[in-house]
Amino acid sequence: RIRPSYVLRPTQKIDTLLQAIEDAEAEDDDEDDDEDGD
């Protein structure tokens, strides 16, 4: 069976992907930029 996470709408998949990229970049720039409140 296909897991529900794989049945997301295309836009939600893209949003999740972009969020993952932003999180990765945020971790990378965490030393210089901590405005995330993370």
Residue pairs with C-beta under 8 A, 6 or more apart in sequence:
8 16
26 33
26 36
26 38
30 38
